[in-house]
Amino acid sequence: ETMSIESTIRARLLAVTGVTSLVSTKVYLSVLPQNVVLPAIVFNVVRADPVRAMGGDPGLTEYTVEVEAYSLDADQAQAVSTAVFAALNRWTTSGVASCFSTPPTRVGFDQTLRVFSSDTEHEIFYNGA
């Protein structure tokens, strides 16, 4: 049985103590739930591009994934984002051929949500096997 890219990413983040020690199991796809106790993580798959190769396609899809860390504390938002980077950068597993990650952005303040955030971006080569 194959896992979706979304469930594979969530499972990875929940398997890394450096992440769960900060956010527990608060790793969400697309939307930050209302009234969630921060810190928390929201991730989105923003692009999916089939990988092409001469002489036959390798069966990989390149996914661009953005992971946002939210906190009421700027340093904590940075710490969560740093933990996400450490968890995903150069990650390989069944179905994941490779992952290349961009280090965390500087912490920003989200005026709408009234919280601090920092994000990382990840290029994940996935075959879903």
Backbone as a ProteinNet text record, in pm:
[ID]
protein_1_A
[PRIMARY]
ETMSIESTIRARLLAVTGVTSLVSTKVYLSVLPQNVVLPAIVFNVVRADPVRAMGGDPGLTEYTVEVEAYSLDADQAQAVSTAVFAALNRWTTSGVASCFSTPPTRVGFDQTLRVFSSDTEHEIFYNGA
[TERTIARY]
85.5	0	89.3	59.1	141.8	79.5	166.8	122.1	127.6	37.8	42.3	165	204.3	316.4	284.2	158.6	120.4	133.4	82.7	90.7	234.5	315.8	457.2	532.4	505.5	570.5	526.5	396.5	345.8	405.4	410.7	467.1	613.7	689.1	829.9	844.2	768.5	780	740.9	641.3	597.1	692	783.4	879	1009.1	1025	1151.1	1132.5	1206.5	1192.9	1219.3	1314.1	1344.3	1224.1	1133.5	1010.2	903.2	877.2	766.5	792.1	919.4	948.7	902.5	886.8	842	692.7	640.1	500	408.7	461.8	385.3	334.4	204.6	151	81	110.1	39.6	106	88	139.7	19.3	-13.3	-138.9	-113.8	-202.9	-199.6	-286.8	-227.9	-296.6	-348.8	-415.4	-484.6	-448.3	-421.7	-400.6	-538.5	-568.1	-701.3	-726.4	-852.1	-886.8	-859.1	-812.2	-790.9	-686.3	-601.1	-495.3	-392.5	-340.2	-237.1	-102.5	-38	89.1	203.8	318	355.3	290.4	285.4	229.3	291.4	272.1	327.1	213.5	220.5	128.4	213.6	180	255.7	162.2	216.1	141.4	227.3	169.5	234.6	194.3	291.6	258.8	282.8	361.4	385.2	410	371.5	402.8	440.2	565.3	616	674.7	619.7	681.2	824.7	914.7	1055.5	1070.7	1130.5	1151.8	1297.8	1321.3	1458.8	1468.1	1584.5	1606.9	1596.2	1530	1525.3	1423.4	1336.4	1232.1	1225.3	1106.4	1089.6	1116.8	1179.3	1216.4	1100.8	982.8	869.8	868.7	946.4	951.9	868.5	814.6	751	827.5	857.9	923.2	815	805.2	708.4	778.9	720.9	767.4	674.5	733.1	654.8	700.1	603.9	633	584.4	670.4	635.8	647.8	537.5	531.4	525	610.7	610.2	548.5	448.8	379.8	401.8	421.4	437.9	402.2	372.4	352.5	485.7	593.9	727.9	818.7	888.3	970.6	1082.1	1151	1260.7	1208.7	1091	1034.1	994	939.3	905.2	1031.1	1141.2	1268.2	1316.8	1302.6	1347.6	1269	1138.3	1055.1	1095.9	1114.1	1152.8	1289.3	1380.4	1513.2	1502.7	1413.1	1392	1330.9	1240.6	1180.5	1288	1371.4	1482	1570.7	1607.1	1693.5	1624.8	1493.1	1418.6	1405.7	1397.1	1366.9	1485.8	1583	1694	1774.4	1795.5	1870	1800.7	1672.4	1593.5	1567.3	1586.7	1546.6	1477.7	1380.4	1310.2	1236.4	1163	1084.7	990.1	1003.9	920.7	983.6	1076.2	1141.7	1284.6	1309.8	1443.9	1541	1493.3	1576.9	1491.3	1545.3	1481.1	1588.9	1571.3	1664.7	1588.1	1638.2	1564.3	1635.5	1555.9	1606.4	1600.4	1709.4	1709.2	1596.3	1560.8	1447.7	1463.7	1350.6	1348.4	1358	1388.6	1382.8	1239.1	1225.1	1092.1	1016.8	892	804.6	687.5	612.7	493.6	372	282.3	160.1	54.7	25.3	-66.5	-208.3	-248.1	-383.9	-400.9	-305.4	-314.8	-258.3	-180.6	-115.1	-17.4	58.5	157.5	286.1	393.5	521.4	528	598.6	612.8	748.4	791.8	914.1	887.7	935.4	906	1030.5	1016.1	1119.2	1054.3	1136	1085.6	1166.7	1099.2	1160.1	1125.9	1227.1	1206.1	1218.5	1107.9	1104.8	1082.2	1175.2	1161.9	1100.4	978.8	894.4	843.1	847.4	790.7	671.2	635.4	514.1	515.6	633.1	638.7	657.2
-118.3	0	123.6	214.8	335.1	447.3	526.3	643.4	763.7	858	982.3	1062.1	1156.5	1242.7	1317.6	1359.8	1435	1349.9	1226.4	1141.7	1099.1	1086.3	1051.8	1164.5	1288.3	1403.6	1415.2	1402.8	1415.4	1306	1184	1073.2	1100.2	1154.3	1185.6	1289.7	1397.4	1503	1451.4	1363.2	1308.7	1201.2	1153.5	1050.1	1109.8	1240.7	1305.8	1378.2	1333	1387.1	1536.9	1584.2	1727.3	1812.1	1754.2	1823.6	1805.1	1679.1	1652.6	1706.4	1721.9	1779.8	1925.3	1988.5	2128.9	2142.2	2060.9	2079.1	1962.5	1858.9	1737.8	1681.4	1660.5	1603.7	1710	1837	1946.2	1978.3	1883.5	1894.5	1882.1	1990.3	1996.3	2021.3	1967.6	1991.9	2112.9	2212.4	2328.3	2433.9	2393.2	2491.7	2474.3	2585.6	2584.9	2582.2	2478.1	2470.8	2590.8	2630.7	2739.6	2696.2	2790.9	2770	2664	2629.6	2533	2599.8	2522.8	2574.9	2567.8	2683.1	2689.7	2649.5	2607.9	2607.4	2493.9	2514.7	2414.2	2431.4	2329.4	2327.5	2309.8	2384.6	2365.8	2346	2244.2	2224.6	2215.9	2254.9	2255	2203.1	2120	2081.4	2187.2	2266.1	2378.8	2348.8	2245.6	2205.5	2056.3	1997.5	1856.8	1846.1	1811.8	1803.8	1666.3	1593.3	1464.9	1486	1398.8	1407.8	1338.3	1407.4	1352.3	1314.4	1210.3	1168.6	1113.7	1125	1066.5	915.3	852.4	706.8	645.9	729.1	675.2	750.2	775.3	850.5	762.5	819	738.4	707.6	762.7	735.3	819	926	1015	1139.6	1194.6	1325.7	1416.3	1537.2	1636.6	1723.6	1715.9	1795.9	1912.1	2031	2145.8	2161.7	2156.7	2157.9	2275.2	2354.7	2463.5	2422.4	2442.6	2408.7	2535.5	2573.1	2695.4	2658	2719.8	2700.2	2822.9	2801.3	2911.7	2904.2	3021.6	3027.4	3167.2	3178.2	3309.4	3372.7	3296.5	3341.1	3331.4	3439.5	3443.1	3338.5	3325.4	3228.7	3086.2	3059.6	2925.6	2894.9	2992.2	2972.6	2935.1	3004.5	2975.5	2835.9	2797.9	2665.1	2553.8	2572.3	2471.3	2459.8	2573.3	2571.6	2505.8	2531.2	2469.4	2318.3	2274	2130.3	2064.8	2134.2	2082.6	2068.2	2170.3	2164	2043.2	2022.7	1909.5	1775.7	1771.1	1646.3	1609.2	1709.6	1681.2	1694.6	1778.6	1799	1670	1630.1	1508.4	1379.7	1388.5	1273.2	1178.3	1049.8	945.2	835.4	771.9	660.2	587.8	485.2	415.7	514.9	530.3	625.2	761	798.1	928.5	906.6	944.4	927.5	1028.1	1150.8	1254	1373.3	1453.3	1578.4	1683.1	1796.7	1907.7	2025.5	2078.5	2178.2	2312	2418.1	2553.8	2590.1	2642.3	2675.7	2772.9	2777.3	2860.2	3006.9	3069	3212.7	3283.1	3409.5	3490	3489.6	3499.3	3498.6	3624.9	3604.3	3716.7	3717.4	3826.7	3834.9	3838.4	3743.6	3735.9	3825.2	3938.2	4037.3	3982.7	3894.8	3840.2	3744.1	3651.2	3550.1	3597.5	3708.7	3762.5	3661.8	3596.9	3499	3516.9	3462	3460.5	3336.5	3349.1	3232.9	3233.7	3113.7	3094.1	2975.9	2984	2871.7	2815.9	2690.4	2621.5	2569.6	2552.4	2496.2	2371.9	2271.5	2141.5	2088.9	2039.2	1973.7	1824.2	1752.9	1610.7	1529	1438.4	1348.3	1219.5	1190.1	1088.2	992.3	862.7	766.3	691.5	722.4	666.1	515.2	454.5	308.4	265.2
0	0	0	-90.3	-99.3	-17	44	118.7	26.5	46.6	-29.3	14.2	-69.9	-33.1	96.5	112.3	231.7	358.1	351.9	471.8	499.1	394.5	411.7	482.8	443.1	506.9	652.6	675.9	813.2	902.3	849.8	927.2	960.4	864.3	888.8	999.6	991.6	1092.2	1230.9	1236.6	1365.4	1418.6	1334.4	1376.2	1429.5	1416.8	1455.3	1588.2	1688.2	1823.7	1829.1	1748.2	1746	1707.6	1629.2	1590	1697.2	1735.3	1828	1968.7	2005.4	2137.1	2143.5	2027.3	2021.9	1993.2	1901.2	1858.9	1895.6	1959.1	1987.6	1854.6	1839.9	1714.6	1630.4	1657.9	1588.4	1454.3	1360.4	1223.5	1131.2	1060.2	985.1	836.8	754.8	610.5	579.1	515	456.7	553.4	660.6	744.2	890.9	957.3	1101.5	1167.7	1246.7	1308.1	1400.3	1409.7	1500.7	1644	1723.5	1867.2	1899.5	1802.6	1832	1924.1	2016.8	2106.6	2033.9	2020.7	1949	2041.4	1985.9	1844.1	1765.6	1633.6	1543.9	1405.7	1322.9	1186.8	1087.8	978.1	865	740.9	660.4	537	416.6	302.5	177.1	64.2	-19.8	-144.5	-247.5	-293.7	-381.5	-529.4	-558.7	-698.5	-704.2	-817	-843.8	-990.7	-1018.3	-1155	-1181.8	-1279.6	-1315.4	-1362.5	-1317.9	-1358	-1493	-1589.3	-1723.8	-1741.3	-1820.1	-1846	-1987.6	-2046.3	-2178.4	-2167.7	-2264.5	-2267.9	-2173.3	-2117.6	-2029.6	-1898.7	-1854.1	-1730.4	-1609.1	-1507.2	-1390.9	-1295.1	-1321.4	-1233.8	-1107.6	-1107.6	-992.1	-1017.2	-910.2	-915.1	-820.4	-868.6	-782.3	-719.8	-589	-515.2	-447.8	-458.6	-382.6	-263.7	-144.8	-21.5	64.7	109.4	202.7	340.9	440.7	578.5	662.6	724.7	805.2	953.5	1033	1177.7	1242.7	1326.6	1393.8	1544.3	1605.6	1750.5	1799.8	1928.3	1990.5	2026.2	2010	2046.5	1923.7	1892.2	1770.9	1773.6	1886.8	1895.6	1880.5	1934.8	1923.7	1779.1	1708.9	1567.4	1488.7	1516.8	1451.3	1486.6	1613.2	1657.8	1589.2	1576	1509.1	1362.7	1296.4	1155.4	1136	1226.7	1221.6	1239.5	1328.1	1349.9	1226	1159.6	1035.1	927.9	914.9	818.1	845	971.8	1007.8	978.9	996.2	976	828.1	741.7	601.1	506.9	538.4	445.6	427.5	302.2	265.6	312.3	343.2	387.9	271.8	295.9	201.4	280.4	216.3	277.1	165.6	197.2	95.8	28.6	-102	-175.6	-194.4	-106.1	-116.3	-164.6	-290.4	-346.8	-286	-265	-204.4	-166.6	-74.7	-36.6	-17.3	-83.1	-69.2	-10.5	99.6	175.7	178.4	183.1	197.7	345.2	401.5	544.6	580.5	710.1	752.5	715.9	681.4	659.4	794.5	789	911.6	962.8	1091.7	1151.3	1112.2	1071.3	1041.7	1138.3	1137.4	1221.9	1131.5	1150	1070.4	1135.5	1068.5	1126.5	1140.5	1049.8	1054.2	1171.1	1182.6	1288	1420.8	1417.5	1537.6	1598.3	1511.8	1556.6	1476.7	1529.1	1458.1	1369.6	1257.6	1170	1100.9	1067.6	990.2	899.3	774.7	686.5	620.1	577.5	501	374.8	269.6	143.8	111.5	55.6	34.8	-105.1	-175.9	-304.9	-279.5	-290.8	-258.1	-384.8	-412.4	-527.5	-477.8	-525.8	-465.8	-573	-542.5	-638.9	-581.6	-458.4	-400.6	-384.2	-390.9	-382.2	-237.2
[MASK]
+++++++++++++++++++++++++++++++++++++++++++++++++++++++++++++++++++++++++++++++++++++++++++++++++++++++++++++++++++++++++++++++++

